[in-house]
Amino acid sequence: MSLYPIKERDALIGNIDTDETNERNRFLTDVETDPRLKDKISILTRSFQNKRTVIENDQLAFNDSIIEITPNEGQIYPGRSVEISG
């Protein structure tokens, strides 16, 4: 279970996909001038796959430009409360 709302998670993954496409296009342009770089495309692909995996599997992350929740882990038991200040 992820704390990213489904739409937000999908948007983040979409941003990663867009970034990967842009980086891949730039990389392929560089490969045209230096064919030795061709072997390094797997590194590029793997780095973006790792970013996707982090977002898809992150159970305790919350991503917002205004609100930050720290610590990233912990429990609030039934009948208890937690103070949130900002």
N, C-alpha and C positions, 0 to 999 in steps of 0.2 A: 504494500500500500504506500502510495506517495502522497505527500502533502501538497504537491503541485496540483492545482485543479487541472482537469483533463484538457481544457482548452488552452490553458497556459503552458502545460507540458508539451502539447502538440505544437504550439507556437514556438517554443524554445527549440524543439527538434526541427521544425521548419526553418528556423534561423540557422541552425547548424547545417542543414542541407544546403541552404543558399550560400553560406560561407564556404562550404566544401566545394560547391560548383564553381564559385568565383576563384578559389585557390587552385582548383584543378585546372581551370582554363588558363590562369596565369602560369602555372607550372608547365602545362603543355606548350605554351609559348616559349618558355625558357628552354624546354627540351629541344625545340626546333633549332636553337642556337648552340646548345651543348648536349648532344645525345647521351653523354655519360650520366646525365641526371635521370634518365629513364628508369633506372633500377630503384630510385628513391620514391617513386609514386606510392609504393606500398606503405611507406612511413606516413605519408600524407593521409592516405585512406584509413590507416589504423588509428591515427590521432583523432580523426573525426568520429570514428566508430566508438572509441573510448569515451568521448564526450557524450554521445547518444546513450551509451550504456549507463553512465553515471546518472543522467537525468531519469532514465527509465527505471533504474533500480534504487534510487535514493529514497529511503523511507522517511527520513527525518529532515529533509531540506525544505526550506521555505524561501522563495525568491520574490522579493518585492523591493522596489527602489525607495520606499518610504518606511516600511516596517522591517525590523530585524528581530528575529527570535533567537536568543542565546540563553542558556546553552542549547545546543542542537539536539540534546537528548535528555530524557528524564521522564518521570511519571507524575501524574496528578491522580491521587487515589480518590475513590468515591467518598463523598462527605468532606473533602478537603478543598482548598482553594489556592489560587496563586495570584499574586498581585502583578499587574502589568502596568508599567509606567512608561511614559514617553516624553 
